Amino acid sequence: MCRVVNIMKRFRNFDDSSITQPRMPESLPCGTKFKSEILISRKIRTTKFKCSKLLFGFLPLGFSRAVARLMLIPMLLMATKYAGEFQELGVGARACAMGGTGIAQFVNPSVIYFNPAGSFYVNRGALVMHAENFAGIVKNEFGSVVLPQPNMAIGIGLQYLSVTGIQLTTLGDTTSPPSSENPPLAYDTVGTKDMIFYVNGSRGNNKFSYGANIKVFYRDLSVITGYGGGVDLGLAINLNYVKFGLAMRDFVLAPIIWSNGTKETIITKLSCGLAPVIPLENINSVVTLECDFVKPLDVEGFDVNIGLECAYKDIIFGRAGINHGNYTVGVGLKYKQFSLDYALVTHLYLKNSNKISAGYTF
């Protein structure tokens, strides 16, 4: 795990003691490397905007702030840093091409990942995605279906992440440190996988909706497995020329129970998004902008993601954005009930990610 800590210390300033890792079997060699832990925990917040106030600092009454903080502090003390990072790779090529924004856009079934309330405004349809993250090191698959009903909508989704080719290593002489004379030796090759199952429901009217996800996790890190679950909440405002969304991922705390008896809890994350829609009737086009503010409750700052889409005749789409300081671009095509989208996500320190998704409305 030392390599994980060193990489995290390089890109984010935090105290080693704040990380709680699942306890590994005592027989595991000291030279074991977990490349997947580096990648899945990679969420480097390079565009962090420091704030002088915590989440509840905007409340007008001092008493209200005190009560809110008394409720929040025990939650944060029980939570585990980076426990929920396996959820942060993003889904849907359209949203990923627009800087990972999606809190205030209610376009296709991938919305249940971003904002559970947005499914109320999505047409009946299905979406599937395949992503090769970091030049194919991490595979990310996602599929979802949304079924609108009178005054409500229901949906389901499944996300699957996998990493293969992870080498477990040991030292020829375990009593001596690694060196050119005592190099790490691979004795096995393993893989990891994570699965998240979503059940979504939303209600509302033509301008306002609210919704929730119930999630079930399964994690297999080869040497240890775990399971857990969580709840996401969302609100959405849908006006003609502007959309607004508010989402709370892992409301309260989401537990992960590991096979060795340890337990981690995922820290709640708040997100809000604003998306103006600008019609350009003279050229048969529509421009959509979105800005998402993402606030993890364990830090004083917040992240900002920005996205842009230009649609021509609702057939050809060009997209660009910034996600945590990394540039994103993409294109899309739509023909009758079918859609096809592609996204390229760059990264300053890791290799690029390619995502492609296909949708169908029925």
C-alpha positions as CSV (number, residue, x, y, z in Angstrom):
1,M,0.0,0.0,0.0
2,C,3.0,2.3,0.3
3,R,2.9,3.1,-3.4
4,V,-0.8,4.2,-3.1
5,V,0.0,6.5,-0.2
6,N,3.0,8.0,-2.0
7,I,1.0,8.8,-5.1
8,M,-1.8,10.3,-3.1
9,K,0.6,12.4,-1.1
10,R,2.1,13.7,-4.4
11,F,-1.2,15.0,-5.8
12,R,-3.2,15.8,-2.6
13,N,-2.0,17.1,0.7
14,F,-3.4,14.9,3.4
15,D,-2.3,13.1,6.5
16,D,-1.4,9.4,6.2
17,S,-3.3,8.7,9.4
18,S,-6.6,9.8,7.8
19,I,-6.6,6.8,5.5
20,T,-8.3,3.6,6.6
21,Q,-7.5,0.7,4.4
22,P,-9.2,-2.8,4.6
23,R,-7.0,-5.0,6.7
24,M,-5.2,-7.6,4.5
25,P,-4.4,-11.2,5.5
26,E,-1.3,-11.5,7.6
27,S,0.3,-13.9,5.2
28,L,0.2,-11.4,2.3
29,P,3.8,-10.5,1.2
30,C,5.0,-7.1,2.0
31,G,5.9,-6.5,-1.7
32,T,2.3,-6.8,-3.0
33,K,1.3,-4.0,-5.3
34,F,-2.3,-3.0,-5.9
35,K,-2.4,-1.0,-9.2
36,S,-6.2,-0.9,-9.1
37,E,-6.2,0.9,-5.7
38,I,-4.1,3.6,-7.3
39,L,-6.4,4.0,-10.3
40,I,-9.8,3.6,-8.6
41,S,-8.6,6.1,-5.9
42,R,-7.2,8.5,-8.4
43,K,-9.8,11.2,-8.1
44,I,-7.4,14.1,-7.9
45,R,-9.1,17.4,-7.2
46,T,-6.8,19.7,-9.0
47,T,-9.4,22.5,-9.4
48,K,-10.3,22.7,-5.8
49,F,-11.6,26.1,-4.7
50,K,-10.8,26.8,-1.1
51,C,-13.6,28.1,1.0
52,S,-13.5,29.8,4.4
53,K,-16.7,28.2,5.4
54,L,-17.9,24.5,5.7
55,L,-21.1,23.2,4.1
56,F,-23.4,24.8,6.7
57,G,-21.6,28.1,6.9
58,F,-24.2,29.8,4.7
59,L,-27.0,29.3,7.3
60,P,-28.1,32.6,8.7
61,L,-28.6,31.7,12.3
62,G,-25.7,30.8,14.6
63,F,-27.9,28.2,16.4
64,S,-28.8,26.5,13.2
65,R,-25.1,26.3,12.2
66,A,-24.2,24.8,15.5
67,V,-27.0,22.1,15.3
68,A,-26.0,21.3,11.7
69,R,-22.3,20.9,12.6
70,L,-23.2,18.7,15.6
71,M,-25.0,16.4,13.3
72,L,-22.3,16.4,10.6
73,I,-19.2,15.9,12.8
74,P,-20.1,12.4,14.0
75,M,-20.8,11.4,10.4
76,L,-17.4,12.5,9.2
77,L,-15.6,10.9,12.2
78,M,-17.2,7.5,11.2
79,A,-16.5,7.9,7.5
80,T,-13.5,6.6,5.6
81,K,-11.5,8.6,3.1
82,Y,-11.6,7.3,-0.5
83,A,-14.0,4.5,0.4
84,G,-16.4,5.6,-2.4
85,E,-13.9,6.4,-5.1
86,F,-14.9,3.4,-7.1
87,Q,-18.2,5.2,-8.0
88,E,-16.4,8.3,-9.4
89,L,-15.4,7.2,-12.9
90,G,-18.5,8.6,-14.5
91,V,-21.0,7.1,-16.9
92,G,-22.5,8.1,-20.3
93,A,-20.3,9.4,-23.1
94,R,-22.4,12.5,-23.5
95,A,-22.0,13.7,-19.9
96,C,-18.3,12.6,-19.8
97,A,-17.6,14.6,-22.9
98,M,-19.2,17.7,-21.2
99,G,-16.7,17.7,-18.3
100,G,-18.6,15.0,-16.3
101,T,-21.6,17.4,-15.9
102,G,-25.0,15.8,-15.6
103,I,-26.7,17.1,-12.4
104,A,-28.9,19.5,-14.3
105,Q,-29.4,17.7,-17.7
106,F,-32.2,15.2,-18.1
107,V,-31.5,13.7,-21.5
108,N,-31.0,10.0,-21.3
109,P,-31.1,7.1,-18.7
110,S,-27.6,7.8,-17.5
111,V,-29.2,10.6,-15.4
112,I,-29.9,8.2,-12.6
113,Y,-26.2,8.1,-11.9
114,F,-26.0,11.9,-11.6
115,N,-29.4,13.0,-10.3
116,P,-32.1,10.5,-9.3
117,A,-34.8,13.1,-9.8
118,G,-33.8,13.6,-13.5
119,S,-35.3,10.3,-14.6
120,F,-38.8,11.9,-14.4
121,Y,-38.0,14.0,-17.5
122,V,-36.3,11.3,-19.5
123,N,-38.1,9.5,-22.4
124,R,-38.7,5.8,-22.1
125,G,-35.4,4.3,-23.2
126,A,-32.2,2.4,-22.5
127,L,-28.5,3.2,-22.6
128,V,-25.3,1.1,-22.6
129,M,-21.8,2.3,-22.2
130,H,-18.3,0.9,-22.5
131,A,-15.3,2.8,-21.3
132,E,-11.5,2.1,-21.5
133,N,-10.1,4.2,-18.7
134,F,-6.5,5.1,-18.6
135,A,-5.6,3.4,-21.9
136,G,-7.7,0.4,-21.0
137,I,-6.3,-0.4,-17.6
138,V,-9.7,0.1,-15.9
139,K,-12.8,-1.1,-17.8
140,N,-16.1,0.6,-17.0
141,E,-19.4,-0.8,-18.2
142,F,-22.8,0.7,-17.5
143,G,-26.3,0.1,-18.6
144,S,-29.6,1.6,-17.5
145,V,-33.3,1.7,-18.4
146,V,-35.9,4.3,-17.5
147,L,-39.6,3.7,-17.7
148,P,-41.8,6.8,-17.2
149,Q,-45.2,6.3,-15.6
150,P,-48.1,8.7,-14.9
151,N,-46.7,11.2,-12.4
152,M,-43.6,9.1,-11.8
153,A,-40.7,7.2,-13.3
154,I,-38.8,4.1,-12.4
155,G,-35.4,2.9,-13.5
156,I,-32.7,0.4,-13.0
157,G,-28.9,0.6,-13.7
158,L,-25.9,-1.6,-13.4
159,Q,-22.2,-0.5,-13.4
160,Y,-19.3,-2.9,-13.6
161,L,-15.6,-1.9,-13.2
162,S,-12.7,-4.3,-13.6
163,V,-8.9,-4.3,-13.6
164,T,-6.9,-7.2,-14.9
165,G,-3.2,-8.1,-14.9
166,I,-2.4,-7.0,-11.4
167,Q,0.9,-8.7,-10.3
168,L,1.3,-9.9,-6.8
169,T,5.0,-9.7,-5.8
170,T,7.3,-10.8,-3.1
171,L,11.0,-10.5,-2.4
172,G,13.5,-13.3,-2.8
173,D,14.9,-12.3,0.5
174,T,12.1,-11.1,2.7
175,T,14.5,-10.1,5.4
176,S,16.2,-7.4,3.2
177,P,14.7,-4.3,1.6
178,P,14.1,-4.2,-2.2
179,S,17.2,-3.5,-4.3
180,S,18.9,-4.3,-7.6
181,E,20.2,-7.5,-5.9
182,N,16.8,-8.2,-4.2
183,P,14.2,-7.2,-6.8
184,P,10.4,-7.8,-6.3
185,L,9.4,-11.1,-8.0
186,A,5.9,-11.7,-9.4
187,Y,4.3,-14.9,-8.1
188,D,0.7,-14.5,-9.3
189,T,-1.5,-12.3,-11.5
190,V,-5.0,-11.3,-10.3
191,G,-7.8,-8.9,-11.1
192,T,-10.4,-6.8,-9.3
193,K,-14.0,-6.0,-9.9
194,D,-16.7,-3.7,-8.6
195,M,-20.4,-3.8,-9.2
196,I,-23.1,-1.3,-8.4
197,F,-26.8,-2.0,-8.9
198,Y,-29.2,1.0,-8.9
199,V,-33.0,1.0,-8.4
200,N,-34.4,4.4,-9.2
201,G,-37.7,6.2,-8.6
202,S,-38.9,9.8,-9.1
203,R,-42.1,11.8,-9.0
204,G,-43.0,15.3,-10.0
205,N,-44.7,17.5,-12.5
206,N,-43.6,19.3,-15.7
207,K,-41.4,21.8,-13.7
208,F,-40.3,20.1,-10.5
209,S,-39.3,16.6,-9.5
210,Y,-37.7,14.6,-6.7
211,G,-36.2,11.2,-6.7
212,A,-34.0,8.6,-5.0
213,N,-31.7,5.7,-5.8
214,I,-31.3,2.6,-3.7
215,K,-27.8,1.1,-4.4
216,V,-26.2,-2.3,-3.7
217,F,-22.4,-2.6,-3.9
218,Y,-20.1,-5.6,-4.4
219,R,-16.3,-5.3,-4.3
220,D,-13.8,-8.0,-5.1
221,L,-10.1,-6.9,-4.6
222,S,-8.9,-10.4,-5.1
223,V,-7.5,-10.8,-1.6
224,I,-10.6,-9.4,0.1
225,T,-14.2,-8.9,-0.8
226,G,-16.9,-6.6,0.5
227,Y,-20.5,-5.7,0.0
228,G,-22.7,-2.7,1.0
229,G,-25.3,-0.3,-0.1
230,G,-26.4,3.3,-0.1
231,V,-29.1,5.9,-0.9
232,D,-28.9,8.8,-3.3
233,L,-31.4,11.7,-3.3
234,G,-32.1,14.3,-5.9
235,L,-34.2,17.4,-6.8
236,A,-34.7,18.8,-10.3
237,I,-36.2,22.0,-11.8
238,N,-37.1,21.8,-15.5
239,L,-37.8,25.1,-17.2
240,N,-37.8,26.0,-20.9
241,Y,-34.5,27.7,-21.0
242,V,-32.7,26.7,-17.8
243,K,-32.4,23.5,-15.8
244,F,-31.3,23.1,-12.2
245,G,-30.4,20.0,-10.2
246,L,-29.4,19.2,-6.7
247,A,-28.1,15.7,-5.7
248,M,-26.9,14.0,-2.5
249,R,-24.8,10.9,-3.1
250,D,-24.7,8.3,-0.3
251,F,-27.1,10.1,2.0
252,V,-26.1,9.8,5.7
253,L,-23.4,7.2,5.3
254,A,-23.1,4.1,3.0
255,P,-21.4,1.1,4.6
256,I,-19.0,-1.4,3.0
257,I,-18.5,-4.6,5.0
258,W,-15.4,-6.5,4.2
259,S,-14.9,-10.2,4.4
260,N,-12.2,-9.8,7.1
261,G,-14.7,-8.2,9.5
262,T,-13.7,-4.6,8.9
263,K,-16.2,-1.9,7.9
264,E,-15.8,1.3,5.9
265,T,-18.4,4.1,5.3
266,I,-18.6,6.3,2.3
267,I,-18.7,10.0,2.9
268,T,-21.7,12.0,1.6
269,K,-21.2,14.2,-1.4
270,L,-23.4,17.1,-2.4
271,S,-23.7,18.3,-6.0
272,C,-25.7,21.1,-7.7
273,G,-25.8,22.0,-11.3
274,L,-27.2,24.8,-13.5
275,A,-27.7,24.4,-17.2
276,P,-28.9,27.3,-19.4
277,V,-30.3,26.2,-22.8
278,I,-29.8,28.7,-25.6
279,P,-31.7,28.2,-28.9
280,L,-30.2,29.6,-32.1
281,E,-33.1,29.4,-34.4
282,N,-31.4,31.1,-37.3
283,I,-28.9,28.2,-37.7
284,N,-31.2,25.4,-36.4
285,S,-29.0,24.9,-33.4
286,V,-29.2,24.7,-29.6
287,V,-26.3,25.5,-27.2
288,T,-26.4,23.9,-23.8
289,L,-24.1,25.0,-21.0
290,E,-23.7,23.4,-17.6
291,C,-21.7,24.2,-14.5
292,D,-21.7,21.6,-11.6
293,F,-20.4,22.3,-8.1
294,V,-19.4,19.2,-6.2
295,K,-18.9,19.3,-2.4
296,P,-17.5,16.3,-0.6
297,L,-18.2,16.7,3.1
298,D,-14.7,15.7,4.2
299,V,-13.0,18.7,2.7
300,E,-13.4,22.5,3.0
301,G,-13.2,23.1,-0.8
302,F,-15.4,22.2,-3.7
303,D,-14.9,21.0,-7.3
304,V,-16.2,22.8,-10.4
305,N,-17.0,20.9,-13.6
306,I,-17.9,22.8,-16.8
307,G,-19.6,21.5,-20.0
308,L,-20.7,22.8,-23.4
309,E,-22.8,21.1,-26.1
310,C,-23.7,22.5,-29.6
311,A,-26.5,20.6,-31.3
312,Y,-27.3,21.0,-35.0
313,K,-30.9,20.0,-36.0
314,D,-30.9,17.6,-33.0
315,I,-28.8,15.2,-35.2
316,I,-25.1,16.2,-34.8
317,F,-23.6,17.2,-31.5
318,G,-20.2,18.6,-30.5
319,R,-19.1,18.7,-26.9
320,A,-16.3,19.9,-24.7
321,G,-15.7,20.5,-21.0
322,I,-13.3,20.5,-18.0
323,N,-13.5,17.9,-15.3
324,H,-11.3,18.4,-12.2
325,G,-8.9,20.4,-14.4
326,N,-8.8,17.7,-17.2
327,Y,-10.1,18.6,-20.7
328,T,-12.8,16.5,-22.3
329,V,-14.2,16.5,-25.8
330,G,-16.7,14.4,-27.7
331,V,-19.2,14.0,-30.5
332,G,-22.7,12.5,-30.9
333,L,-25.1,11.4,-33.6
334,K,-28.8,10.9,-33.3
335,Y,-31.1,9.3,-35.9
336,K,-34.8,8.8,-35.1
337,Q,-34.8,6.7,-31.9
338,F,-31.1,5.8,-31.9
339,S,-28.2,7.8,-30.5
340,L,-24.4,7.2,-30.4
341,D,-22.0,9.2,-28.4
342,Y,-18.2,9.3,-27.9
343,A,-16.0,11.0,-25.3
344,L,-12.3,11.5,-24.8
345,V,-11.2,12.3,-21.2
346,T,-7.7,13.5,-20.8
347,H,-5.6,13.3,-17.6
348,L,-2.5,15.2,-16.6
349,Y,-0.8,12.3,-14.9
350,L,-2.5,9.2,-16.3
351,K,-3.3,8.1,-19.8
352,N,-6.4,9.2,-21.6
353,S,-9.8,7.5,-21.3
354,N,-12.2,6.6,-24.2
355,K,-15.9,6.2,-23.6
356,I,-18.6,5.2,-26.0
357,S,-22.3,4.8,-25.4
358,A,-25.4,4.0,-27.4
359,G,-29.1,4.8,-26.6
360,Y,-32.5,3.8,-27.8
361,T,-35.9,5.3,-27.0
362,F,-39.1,3.3,-27.3
